[in-house]
Amino acid sequence: MSGFKANPNLSFYKKVYVLIMVILLSAIIAMPLLIRGGLALGGRVVIEEELLEMMLTALLLAIAYLISRQYERKLRENQKRIAQLALEQRRLTSSLSEAFQYIGTVNVEVSELQNLFCDLDRYPQSKNDFKNMLCILGDKAMALTRSDWAIIRIIGLDQLRTLKECRRGKVNAEASTLRISNRAITDEEKIDGLCIIASRQRSPYFKTVCITGKSDLPAEARRMVEAIAGIAEMLFLIFSLQCEKRD
């Protein structure tokens, strides 16, 4: 924000006004002593003392009026400038608030990702390991979306079969009885009341999605759930490769 500088002309006008007022008031006070019976101009025109005092007084008032108009004009300019500065200050304050909010959101996302990787401190060695890891990811998705349930499903794209699935939720949650066709998921159909978020990776062999009952998720939560689906897909790929090696 640019600095506000007071106009130096205001101080100059004030000094000039005070100086002229002192001179004219001194002249008005000393006029009876300097003029006796009027002031002769050119031997013909005589200006009476009272008239001269009136003229000086009128001149003083005229000067005061002109300077007051200058004050009013400068005052309006300063008020307009102050209003502009106030508007700019509000805009900058709003921008700073949004920046701090964004930084806080990013910090939360980083913290959640760190927690995800801390909980998954090894690769799946067995079916139970892989199942437990999917359960951890499902619980994380529930917490992030503040939903009563979450489903992580891995779909084979060749025959649209469910390769792996984990359903997490509270007792009697909707996830235990919910039926969603794999065709609807792969065709990216919108289902009322559900949020279906797929992994960012586009594998030609399988698709991993996370399904929750919160359809109005903010962008930050969607990115986190997308990361969870990506981690689940990565774990499934590692688990599949290990199974092929053992076979």
Backbone torsions as a table, in degrees:
resi	resn	phi	psi	omega
1	MET	NA	129.5	-179.1
2	SER	-68.8	146.0	-178.8
3	GLY	-72.1	148.6	179.9
4	PHE	-95.8	126.3	-179.2
5	LYS	-116.4	128.6	177.8
6	ALA	-68.2	145.2	-178.9
7	ASN	-75.1	122.1	-177.7
8	PRO	-70.2	-16.3	-179.8
9	ASN	-65.0	-29.1	-179.8
10	LEU	-61.6	-43.6	178.3
11	SER	-65.3	-37.8	178.4
12	PHE	-64.7	-44.6	179.3
13	TYR	-61.8	-37.7	180.0
14	LYS	-65.4	-43.3	179.7
15	LYS	-65.4	-41.9	179.5
16	VAL	-63.1	-43.0	-179.2
17	TYR	-62.2	-45.7	-179.3
18	VAL	-63.6	-41.1	-179.2
19	LEU	-64.1	-46.9	-179.8
20	ILE	-65.5	-38.9	179.5
21	MET	-63.2	-41.2	179.4
22	VAL	-63.9	-43.0	-179.2
23	ILE	-63.6	-46.9	-177.8
24	LEU	-68.1	-40.4	178.0
25	LEU	-64.9	-37.8	177.2
26	SER	-64.9	-40.0	178.5
27	ALA	-65.3	-39.8	179.5
28	ILE	-65.3	-41.6	-179.7
29	ILE	-67.6	-39.5	-176.6
30	ALA	-84.6	-6.6	-176.0
31	MET	-58.9	-44.4	179.4
32	PRO	-59.9	-29.5	-179.5
33	LEU	-80.1	-30.2	-177.3
34	LEU	-86.6	-28.4	-175.0
35	ILE	-116.9	129.3	175.4
36	ARG	-123.7	107.7	177.1
37	GLY	82.5	6.9	175.8
38	GLY	116.3	166.0	-178.5
39	LEU	-111.4	120.4	-177.5
40	ALA	-87.3	132.2	177.1
41	LEU	-118.2	113.1	177.4
42	GLY	68.5	14.7	176.9
43	GLY	82.2	-7.5	-176.6
44	ARG	-118.1	-48.9	-175.8
45	VAL	-90.1	130.1	179.3
46	VAL	-118.6	123.1	177.9
47	ILE	-98.8	119.3	-179.9
48	GLU	-67.3	157.7	-178.0
49	GLU	-61.0	-44.9	-178.9
50	GLU	-64.1	-39.1	-179.8
51	LEU	-66.9	-39.7	179.0
52	LEU	-65.0	-39.5	176.7
53	GLU	-63.3	-40.7	178.5
54	MET	-63.9	-40.8	179.6
55	MET	-64.1	-42.9	179.0
56	LEU	-65.0	-40.7	178.0
57	THR	-63.3	-43.5	178.7
58	ALA	-63.1	-39.5	177.2
59	LEU	-63.0	-41.4	178.5
60	LEU	-61.7	-43.7	179.9
61	LEU	-67.0	-37.1	179.0
62	ALA	-64.7	-43.1	178.0
63	ILE	-64.0	-41.3	178.3
64	ALA	-61.8	-39.1	179.9
65	TYR	-65.9	-44.9	-179.6
66	LEU	-62.8	-42.7	-179.5
67	ILE	-69.0	-36.2	177.8
68	SER	-64.3	-35.2	176.3
69	ARG	-65.0	-38.4	176.7
70	GLN	-63.2	-41.2	177.0
71	TYR	-60.7	-44.2	-179.5
72	GLU	-62.7	-42.5	-179.8
73	ARG	-64.2	-46.0	179.4
74	LYS	-66.5	-33.9	178.1
75	LEU	-64.5	-42.9	177.6
76	ARG	-63.3	-40.9	177.8
77	GLU	-62.1	-42.7	-179.8
78	ASN	-67.2	-38.8	178.0
79	GLN	-63.4	-41.0	178.2
80	LYS	-64.0	-42.2	179.2
81	ARG	-64.5	-41.8	178.8
82	ILE	-62.5	-41.0	177.6
83	ALA	-62.9	-39.9	177.4
84	GLN	-64.5	-42.2	178.6
85	LEU	-65.1	-38.5	178.1
86	ALA	-64.3	-41.1	177.4
87	LEU	-63.5	-42.3	178.8
88	GLU	-65.1	-37.9	178.9
89	GLN	-64.5	-42.9	178.5
90	ARG	-63.1	-39.6	179.8
91	ARG	-64.8	-43.7	179.4
92	LEU	-66.8	-37.9	177.7
93	THR	-63.4	-41.8	177.8
94	SER	-64.0	-41.1	179.0
95	SER	-64.3	-41.5	178.2
96	LEU	-64.2	-40.4	178.9
97	SER	-62.6	-43.3	178.4
98	GLU	-65.0	-38.4	179.5
99	ALA	-64.5	-44.6	179.3
100	PHE	-65.1	-37.3	178.3
101	GLN	-64.9	-41.6	178.9
102	TYR	-65.2	-42.0	178.3
103	ILE	-61.6	-41.3	177.9
104	GLY	-63.5	-39.6	178.0
105	THR	-64.5	-42.7	178.6
106	VAL	-62.7	-41.0	178.6
107	ASN	-61.8	-39.6	178.6
108	VAL	-64.9	-43.1	179.3
109	GLU	-62.3	-43.9	179.0
110	VAL	-62.2	-42.2	179.6
111	SER	-63.1	-42.4	179.7
112	GLU	-65.5	-40.6	177.7
113	LEU	-64.1	-40.1	176.8
114	GLN	-61.2	-41.0	179.0
115	ASN	-64.5	-37.6	178.7
116	LEU	-59.6	-49.6	-177.0
117	PHE	-72.7	-27.2	176.8
118	CYS	-69.3	-38.7	178.8
119	ASP	-70.2	-30.0	178.8
120	LEU	-102.5	78.8	-172.7
121	ASP	-93.9	9.8	178.1
122	ARG	-156.9	165.0	175.5
123	TYR	-83.6	152.4	179.9
124	PRO	-67.2	129.1	-179.8
125	GLN	-102.8	-15.4	-178.5
126	SER	-150.7	175.7	178.1
127	LYS	-62.3	-39.1	179.3
128	ASN	-65.5	-40.4	176.9
129	ASP	-59.1	-47.3	-178.5
130	PHE	-64.7	-40.7	178.7
131	LYS	-63.2	-42.9	-180.0
132	ASN	-64.9	-37.5	178.9
133	MET	-67.7	-39.1	175.8
134	LEU	-64.0	-36.3	177.2
135	CYS	-64.3	-40.7	177.5
136	ILE	-61.4	-44.3	179.3
137	LEU	-65.4	-38.3	177.1
138	GLY	-63.1	-41.3	177.3
139	ASP	-63.8	-38.9	177.5
140	LYS	-63.9	-41.0	178.7
141	ALA	-63.9	-39.7	177.1
142	MET	-61.4	-44.4	-178.0
143	ALA	-66.2	-42.2	-177.5
144	LEU	-68.0	-38.2	-177.4
145	THR	-91.3	-7.8	-177.6
146	ARG	55.3	42.1	179.0
147	SER	-104.1	159.1	178.6
148	ASP	-79.3	-11.2	-178.2
149	TRP	-157.3	164.1	176.8
150	ALA	-155.3	145.8	179.3
151	ILE	-127.2	130.6	171.9
152	ILE	-112.8	121.3	-175.7
153	ARG	-129.4	135.8	175.9
154	ILE	-113.7	119.9	-172.0
155	ILE	-111.1	129.9	172.4
156	GLY	-78.5	128.1	-173.2
157	LEU	-82.7	-11.0	-179.6
158	ASP	-74.1	-45.0	180.0
159	GLN	-122.7	9.5	-179.8
160	LEU	55.6	41.2	176.0
161	ARG	-94.3	150.7	174.9
162	THR	-80.7	112.5	-178.7
163	LEU	-80.1	-45.8	176.9
164	LYS	-145.8	148.4	178.6
165	GLU	-151.6	142.1	176.1
166	CYS	-132.0	124.5	178.5
167	ARG	-112.8	121.9	179.9
168	ARG	-123.6	138.5	179.2
169	GLY	179.1	170.3	176.9
170	LYS	-72.3	171.8	-179.4
171	VAL	-61.7	135.2	-179.5
172	ASN	62.7	26.2	178.3
173	ALA	-73.1	159.7	-177.3
174	GLU	-63.3	-26.8	-175.9
175	ALA	-61.6	-27.4	-176.3
176	SER	-68.8	-25.9	-178.1
177	THR	-118.4	-1.3	-176.0
178	LEU	-69.5	135.6	178.7
179	ARG	-122.4	119.9	178.9
180	ILE	-130.6	125.5	-177.9
181	SER	-74.0	144.6	177.8
182	ASN	-66.5	-30.0	177.3
183	ARG	-62.4	-42.4	179.0
184	ALA	-64.1	-35.2	-179.5
185	ILE	-71.3	-47.6	-178.1
186	THR	-68.3	-29.5	176.7
187	ASP	-82.6	-0.1	177.4
188	GLU	56.9	42.7	175.7
189	GLU	-74.0	144.4	177.5
190	LYS	-86.4	127.7	179.4
191	ILE	-116.1	123.6	-176.2
192	ASP	-59.0	134.9	176.4
193	GLY	82.5	-1.6	-178.7
194	LEU	-121.3	151.2	173.9
195	CYS	-120.9	115.5	-178.6
196	ILE	-113.0	113.2	-176.6
197	ILE	-118.4	124.4	-178.0
198	ALA	-97.6	159.6	173.9
199	SER	-63.3	149.8	-179.2
200	ARG	-70.7	-28.6	178.6
201	GLN	-67.8	137.9	-179.0
202	ARG	-109.6	81.1	179.5
203	SER	-78.2	140.7	177.2
204	PRO	-79.7	-4.0	-174.2
205	TYR	-108.4	-34.8	-179.9
206	PHE	-150.6	163.6	-179.3
207	LYS	-133.4	132.6	-179.5
208	THR	-112.2	129.6	-179.1
209	VAL	-131.9	155.4	172.3
210	CYS	-119.8	127.5	-175.5
211	ILE	-117.1	130.1	176.4
212	THR	-134.7	170.3	180.0
213	GLY	-93.0	15.6	178.4
214	LYS	-109.1	106.0	-176.5
215	SER	-88.0	-11.7	-176.3
216	ASP	-112.2	48.7	-178.2
217	LEU	-71.8	140.4	172.7
218	PRO	-68.9	165.0	-175.9
219	ALA	-60.9	-37.8	-178.3
220	GLU	-63.5	-44.3	179.7
221	ALA	-66.1	-37.0	178.8
222	ARG	-62.9	-40.4	178.9
223	ARG	-64.4	-38.2	179.6
224	MET	-68.1	-42.4	178.8
225	VAL	-65.9	-36.8	176.0
226	GLU	-61.3	-39.5	177.1
227	ALA	-65.5	-37.7	177.8
228	ILE	-63.0	-44.6	177.6
229	ALA	-61.4	-38.8	178.1
230	GLY	-64.4	-40.0	178.4
231	ILE	-65.9	-41.9	178.2
232	ALA	-60.9	-40.1	179.0
233	GLU	-65.9	-40.7	178.9
234	MET	-63.9	-43.1	179.3
235	LEU	-64.6	-38.6	178.5
236	PHE	-64.6	-40.1	179.0
237	LEU	-63.9	-44.9	178.8
238	ILE	-63.1	-44.0	179.9
239	PHE	-62.7	-40.8	179.6
240	SER	-64.8	-41.6	179.1
241	LEU	-64.5	-40.3	178.9
242	GLN	-66.0	-37.2	177.7
243	CYS	-65.4	-39.2	178.5
244	GLU	-64.8	-38.7	179.2
245	LYS	-65.2	-40.3	-179.7
246	ARG	-68.4	-33.5	179.7
247	ASP	-73.7	NA	NA
